[in-house]
Amino acid sequence: MDWDKLRVFHAVAEAGSFTHAGDTLNLSQSAVSRQISALEEALAVPLFHRHARGLILTEQGETLNRTVRDVFAKLAMTEALLTESKDKPIGRLKITTTVGFGATWLAPRLAQFLDHYPDVSISLLLDDQELDLAMREADVAIRMHPPKQPDLVQRHLMSMHWVVCASPDYLKHFGVPQRAEDLDAHRLILFGEHHPPHPDVNWLAQAGRRPGNPRRALLEVNSTQAVQTAIRSGIGLGALPDYLMTESQDLVRVLPELPTPQVDVYFVYPEELRNSKRVAVFRDFLLARLAEIG
């Protein structure tokens, strides 16, 4: 199998069309099509079903793409390690975490990291669905639970708790709840059930109630940042991660004695990156910044 043809095949499989793959590879659509046809001829199997709306991998194509993706992922990791200086961190670092943590806490602090390490560039991938570190969809992850894959290195970053809060205007109109049962008379803002970043995110609906009998939310929004904004606007009260309270001085904490779930946050990366300087300095940066949360 010709290496250049496999590179083109991988691009087409990921893009789903000759045109988009050509844009990525800086090749014409016809050149990409010729390379794929030549590879199919050499292997004597069809790799794509061709449709008017695009390309779909055949069973044989899926088998080949799994191997090619793994090879390219390992090559990318090897290239990064070979080009990284032993004396100082250098190169691109792909970081993935949840939308809420990444947008509200991490992103505003990256300027400090990048100023300190000017030879490092960052690609921040925010997704409440986990990216595959083994397939090099990202280099490192900040996750709200221990990693499920046994071949990943993990470091506990912090234990996160929830804080129930509301805007002063909301409390002026609807009163301050004194116990969990009082939440029955209040407007709740919850994350909802669409791809929750962790299973306890909607715990406030169940607080102080019989199991299986949750309260209904006035507003559900699948973004921690949007929940924060909605609380600020006075729509209702809700629960935010405690790391956000330093960013929410305009909100009032309520029910401070209410027991809340604990979420353990981990820094995770593949074994192959154990000796990476970029990973080490970013890990240490996170630990230092998180230690500042009182």
C-alpha positions in Angstrom: 0.0 0.0 0.0 1.4 3.3 -1.1 2.0 5.8 1.8 0.8 8.8 -0.2 -2.4 7.0 -1.2 -3.1 6.1 2.4 -2.6 9.7 3.4 -5.2 10.7 0.8 -7.5 7.9 1.9 -7.4 9.0 5.5 -8.2 12.6 4.6 -11.2 11.5 2.5 -12.5 9.1 5.2 -12.4 11.9 7.8 -13.8 14.6 5.5 -16.5 12.5 3.8 -15.9 14.0 0.3 -13.2 14.3 -2.3 -13.7 18.1 -2.4 -13.2 18.7 1.3 -10.3 16.3 1.4 -8.7 18.1 -1.5 -9.0 21.4 0.4 -7.2 19.9 3.3 -4.5 18.3 1.2 -4.2 21.2 -1.3 -5.1 18.9 -4.2 -7.8 19.0 -6.8 -10.9 16.9 -6.5 -9.9 14.9 -9.6 -6.4 14.2 -8.1 -7.9 12.9 -4.9 -10.4 10.8 -6.8 -7.6 9.2 -8.9 -5.6 8.4 -5.8 -8.6 6.6 -4.2 -9.4 4.7 -7.3 -5.8 3.6 -7.6 -5.8 2.4 -4.0 -9.0 0.5 -4.5 -7.6 -1.1 -7.6 -4.4 -2.1 -5.8 -6.4 -3.7 -3.0 -9.0 -5.1 -5.2 -11.8 -4.0 -2.8 -14.1 -1.0 -2.8 -13.4 1.5 0.0 -16.3 3.9 -0.4 -19.9 3.8 -1.4 -20.3 6.8 -3.6 -23.6 8.8 -3.2 -24.8 12.1 -4.5 -24.6 13.5 -1.0 -21.1 12.3 -0.3 -19.0 9.2 0.5 -19.7 6.4 3.0 -17.0 3.9 4.0 -17.6 0.3 3.0 -16.9 -2.5 5.5 -13.4 -2.9 4.1 -12.9 0.9 4.2 -13.9 1.0 7.9 -11.3 -1.7 8.6 -8.6 0.1 6.8 -9.5 3.5 8.3 -9.3 2.1 11.9 -5.7 1.0 11.2 -4.7 4.2 9.3 -6.2 6.4 12.0 -4.1 4.6 14.6 -0.9 4.8 12.6 -1.4 8.6 11.9 -2.2 9.2 15.6 1.0 7.5 16.7 3.0 9.3 14.1 1.7 12.6 15.2 2.5 11.9 18.8 6.0 10.7 17.9 6.6 13.8 15.8 5.6 16.0 18.7 7.9 14.2 21.1 10.8 14.3 18.7 10.5 18.0 17.9 10.0 19.0 21.5 13.1 20.5 23.2 14.5 18.6 26.2 15.3 21.9 27.9 12.0 23.9 27.5 8.4 23.2 26.4 7.8 23.9 22.8 5.1 23.0 20.2 1.3 22.6 20.1 -0.7 21.2 23.0 -4.3 20.0 22.3 -6.4 20.2 25.4 -10.0 18.9 25.8 -12.4 19.5 28.7 -16.1 20.2 29.3 -17.7 23.2 27.7 -18.5 24.7 31.1 -15.1 24.4 32.7 -13.2 25.3 29.6 -15.2 28.4 28.7 -15.8 29.9 32.2 -12.6 29.0 34.1 -9.8 27.7 31.8 -10.0 30.0 28.8 -9.6 33.2 30.7 -6.4 31.9 32.4 -4.6 30.7 29.3 -3.1 34.1 28.5 -1.0 33.8 31.7 0.2 30.3 30.7 1.0 31.4 27.1 2.9 34.5 28.3 5.0 32.3 30.5 5.6 29.6 27.8 5.7 31.6 24.5 7.0 28.6 22.5 3.8 26.6 23.3 0.6 27.0 21.3 -2.7 25.6 22.4 -5.7 24.1 20.7 -8.6 24.1 23.2 -11.3 21.6 22.3 -14.5 22.0 24.4 -16.9 19.1 24.3 -19.1 17.5 27.0 -18.6 14.2 25.1 -15.2 12.7 25.7 -12.6 12.8 23.0 -10.4 9.7 22.5 -6.9 10.4 23.8 -5.6 7.1 22.6 -6.6 8.1 19.0 -4.9 11.5 19.5 -8.1 13.5 19.3 -6.4 15.5 22.0 -3.1 15.3 24.0 -4.5 15.9 27.5 -7.9 16.1 29.1 -9.5 17.7 32.1 -12.3 15.3 33.1 -14.9 15.3 35.8 -14.4 11.7 36.7 -11.5 9.1 36.8 -10.5 7.9 33.3 -12.1 4.6 32.2 -9.1 3.6 30.0 -6.4 1.8 32.0 -3.6 3.0 29.8 -4.0 6.7 30.7 -2.0 8.6 33.2 -4.2 10.5 35.7 -3.6 13.2 38.3 -6.3 14.4 40.7 -6.7 18.2 40.3 -9.4 19.1 42.7 -12.7 18.1 44.3 -15.5 20.3 43.1 -18.7 21.0 45.0 -21.9 22.8 44.0 -23.1 26.2 45.2 -26.8 27.1 45.1 -27.2 30.8 44.2 -29.5 33.4 42.8 -29.5 37.1 41.9 -30.4 39.7 44.5 -33.4 40.8 42.4 -34.7 37.2 42.2 -34.4 36.8 46.0 -36.1 40.2 46.5 -39.2 39.0 44.5 -39.4 35.4 45.6 -37.7 35.2 49.0 -34.8 33.2 50.3 -35.2 29.5 50.7 -34.3 28.3 54.2 -34.4 24.5 53.6 -34.3 22.1 50.7 -38.1 21.6 50.8 -38.5 25.3 50.2 -37.2 24.8 46.6 -40.6 23.5 45.7 -41.9 27.1 45.7 -39.0 28.4 43.6 -38.1 28.7 39.9 -35.3 26.3 39.1 -32.6 26.5 36.3 -31.1 23.1 35.5 -28.7 21.8 32.9 -31.2 19.3 31.5 -30.7 15.8 30.1 -29.0 16.7 26.8 -25.4 15.3 27.1 -24.8 16.2 30.7 -21.1 16.6 31.5 -21.5 14.5 34.7 -24.4 12.5 36.2 -25.0 14.8 39.2 -25.4 18.0 37.3 -29.2 18.2 37.9 -29.0 17.2 41.5 -30.9 20.3 42.7 -34.1 18.9 41.2 -34.0 16.0 43.7 -32.7 17.8 46.8 -35.1 17.4 49.7 -37.5 15.2 47.8 -38.4 11.5 47.7 -36.2 9.5 45.2 -37.7 9.4 41.8 -39.8 12.5 42.3 -37.7 15.4 41.0 -38.8 19.0 40.6 -39.4 20.4 37.1 -37.2 23.2 36.0 -38.5 26.5 34.7 -35.5 26.6 32.4 -33.2 23.9 31.1 -30.1 24.9 29.2 -27.2 22.6 28.4 -24.4 25.0 29.2 -22.9 25.8 32.6 -22.0 29.3 31.3 -25.6 29.8 30.2 -26.9 28.6 33.5 -24.7 31.2 35.2 -26.0 33.9 32.9 -29.7 32.9 33.4 -29.2 33.0 37.2 -27.7 36.5 36.9 -30.7 37.6 34.8 -33.1 36.7 37.6 -35.0 33.9 35.9 -34.6 31.6 38.8 -32.1 30.0 41.1 -29.6 27.2 40.3 -26.5 25.4 41.2 -23.0 26.3 39.9 -19.6 24.6 40.5 -17.8 26.3 43.4 -14.8 27.2 41.1 -17.2 29.6 39.4 -18.2 31.6 42.5 -15.0 33.6 42.2 -16.3 34.8 38.9 -19.9 35.4 40.3 -19.5 38.1 42.9 -22.8 39.5 41.9 -24.7 36.4 42.9 -26.0 35.5 46.4 -25.3 32.0 47.9 -28.4 30.3 49.4 -28.8 27.1 51.4 -25.1 26.9 52.3 -25.7 24.0 54.7 -27.4 21.8 52.0 -25.3 18.7 51.3 -24.2 18.7 47.6 -22.5 16.0 45.4 -18.8 16.0 45.1 -17.2 15.9 41.6 -13.5 14.8 41.4 -11.6 16.5 38.6 -8.6 14.8 36.9 -5.8 15.7 34.5 -5.4 12.8 32.0 -3.0 12.0 29.2 -1.6 9.0 27.4 1.4 7.1 28.7 3.4 8.1 25.7 3.3 11.7 26.8 4.6 11.0 30.4 7.9 12.7 29.6 6.5 15.6 27.6 7.6 19.0 28.8 4.5 20.7 27.5 2.2 18.4 29.4 4.3 18.7 32.6 4.3 22.5 32.6 0.6 22.7 31.8 -0.2 20.2 34.6 1.8 22.3 37.1 0.1 25.5 35.9 -3.3 24.0 36.5 -2.4 22.8 40.0 -1.1 26.2 40.9 -4.1 28.1 39.6 -6.6 25.7 41.2 -4.8 26.0 44.5 -5.8 29.6 44.5 -9.5 28.7 44.8 -10.3 29.3 48.4 
